[in-house]
């Protein structure tokens, strides 16, 4: 569908909230999206210039547009999530989480048993969880067995069978682990009270359980049964020790969900901490594959919704590292600046950092664990697959990085003899490019890198990898041409998502086998440059190094500045906008501050 063809149908699309669906010529669903204003959002695909080749590919394939009007943005958000999960469109975010999580089941039967299962069956039983760790579930079950007396046998304990005297108590009864319901030593009401204690334990709500045992201990002591009173006292001590070990922050906190995100190229990692009564009862990190130009603020809400559904969260407050559009009105979104909630957020960030760092180390160990012969074999294979004139013993790779459409930086990593040469890694603050322009940025940093090597008479790499599609590759080649390096180095572009390899001037890309050693090696190099660039970017953000003229305007903070830059790309563009255009993005009062600032500046 061309821009002209879209304009013919645009008047039929309403200015209302809802979801839109794009289909290709075979009527295959390509993409589902949500919008506050359906016409404005769908029109943007046919009027904007996208640097991501995947977005170009999506637009080129669109042949039909469908939309559904919803009553609110919240309804659109939920419907979008539901359709993505149901149809898994090719160009939508894909949450990679193929784990089979364990549950604790309270079996639907007389005097219910409680045990671990991975199969959730629609049999009327109560399933608690899911849990992220089998080891954690086993630890919980052991803890429960030590403190709450329940049966573990598989006997059919119907009232008629018990009354007929079909069963005899076993060793578990004599050890104090079971109260003997099989011989009517325990009523169903008392057994149900024990199950209620278990539900509290699994939710991290130990105080009612402790209080129950304290009353029981007092009763035994009143009856002068000091041996049983001491036995219950030890249980209370055990529970209090377990609670002390679990609590991370103050007990005053209600139920919370805490999320943090780290985006590495086209992959994002989202960490989730489920907090109940001050205790972290679940922790999990998922990998999210982005398909278009989604930034962290766009990825996080969908990941939050899916994780909350997976783990059956009922928390009405979520903690996040930055402002997001989360359309569910009953949920409070908090970006903490200090206190216990900030400590929880920092812990979540620490977890996602650890997760990604362990992945990187694992990949690097796989690479560095190879023998010299194996490393040479990979390089020989790469030479053959790319038809290079010599073995690429020296490879350099470039990548651009920005945060929510602002603050561009670039990174370069160097591999020599098949392993990282970290002393040769370089970070670049972009100097000559205003706003976000991946092509101009790539041209600048490539020019700076090889101007420096030539000036210092340093050896040039045999292979230069540009992480990006044809646009970034062409921009890099402009610098290579300016430096008269054509024919002296080989430069390739690595297209995002599809991992296609482009040579300058070739219409067709090269697609290496998914499991080939050459492509695995290229992936490791790309992942390393992503990691290196993002680490630099996050360090600068946390140190407050990034600052622009907008943040110097009284009343305009970092969040508002980033919002403006994301929408208008540069300070220069913002300066040219009318007050009405700014109001649509940041509201009346802040728009007035920005306009007055630039009017005052221009009058001097």
Secondary structure, 3 states (H helix, E strand, C coil): CCHHHHHHHHCCCCCCCEEEEEECCCCCEEEEEEECCHHHHHHHHHHCCCCCHHHHHHHHHCCEEEEEECCCHHHHHHHHHHHHHHHCCCCCCEEECCCCCEEEEECCCCCCCEEEECCCCCCCCEEEEEECCHHHHHHHHHHHHHHCCCCCCCCCCCHHHHHCCCCCCCHHHHCCCCCCHHHCCCCHHHHHHHHHHHHHHHCCCCHHHHHHHHHHHHHHHHCCCHHHHHHHHHHHHHHHHHHHHHECCCCCCCCEEEEEEEEECCEEEEEEEEEECCEEEEEEEEEEECCCCCCHHHHHHHHHHHHHHHCCCCCCEEECCCCCCCCCCCCEEECCCCHHHHHHHHHHHHHHHHHHHHHHHHHHHHHHCCCHHHHHHHHHHHHHHHCCCCCCCEEEEEEEEEECCEEEEEEEEEEECCEECHHHCEEEECCCCCCCCHHHHHHHHHHHHHHHHHHCCCCCCCEEEEECCHHHHHHHHHHHHHCCCECCEEEEEECCCCCCEEECCCCCCECCCCCCHHHHHHHHHHHHHHHHHHHHHHHHHHCCCCCCHHHHCCCCCHHHHHHHHHHHCCHHHHHHCCHHHHHHHHCHHHHHHHHHHHHHHHHC
